[in-house]
Amino acid sequence: MSRFIQDEARHQTTLFPEALDNYITEENLLCVIDAFADSIDLSGLAFKTTPAGTGRPAYHTSMMLKLFIIRSSPRPSAVSG
C-alpha cells in the first residue's frame, strides 16, 4: 500500500473528448507551478506523512504545495473596469 494518495494522470482521457492537458497552454501559470513544485526535493524538509493505521494515505507533499501556491496566487478580478 502506498504512503500517499495517488493523483490521476493528467494525460488520460476523461468524460470530455480530449485529455485535460490539451485545454491548458504551456504558458499558463498552472504549468509553471506544476513544473516548479515537481523540481523541488521535498524529502529533506521533514514533513510528517505517516498516516494512522485506520486512516487513508496522506496527499503527497508536492501536490499540497501545488494547491497552496495556486490558491495563494493572484487572480484576475471578476469585475473589470
N, C-alpha and C positions, 0 to 999 in steps of 0.2 A: 504494500500500500504506500502510495506517495505521501510525502510530508506536506505537500501543497495541493490545493485545488488546481487542476489543470485548466488553462484557458483554451478556448476553441481556436482552431486555426483560422486566421482571417481570410485566407485564400480559398477556403472551402465554399462551395455553392450553398446558397440559402434558399429561402422561400422566393426570393427575387430571382430574376433570370440570370444575374451576374453575381460574382463574388463582391463582398463589401469593399475590398481594397480597390476595386475599379471605380468607386464613387469618390475616393479621396485622392487628390493630386499629391505629387511628391513635394510640392511647395507648401502644403498645408501644415499648420502648426502641430497637428496630431502626429504626422510623420516625423517631425523634428523631435518631439517629446519622446516618441517611441524609440527612435534611434539613440537618443541621449540616455534614457533610462536603461536600455539594454547594454550600453557601452560601459556602464559603471559596475565595478566589482563591489557588490554589497555584502559579500560573505564575511569580510573582515570588520564589519561595523557592529557586530554583536547584537543583532536583532534576535529576539526570542521568538522562535517559530515552532516550538514543540507543542502540538495540540494535546488536549486532555484525552484520556483513553476512551471516553464516551463521546467526544465531540468530533466535528468534521475537521479535515485538514485546514491549515491556515492558507490564506491567499499568499502568493509569492510576493516577496518584498518589492521586486521591481514593478509588479502590477500595481501594488498600493502606491508606490512612488509616482507612477504614471497618472493614476487617478488624482492624487494630491496636486500634482503640477497642473493638470488640465483644469481642475476645479478652482485653482488659485490664479489661473491666467486671466487677463482682462478680456472681456467680451465686447463686441460691438453693441452699441446702445440699441434697444428695441425701438426707441423713438428717435427718428433722425430729424435734424434741423436745428 
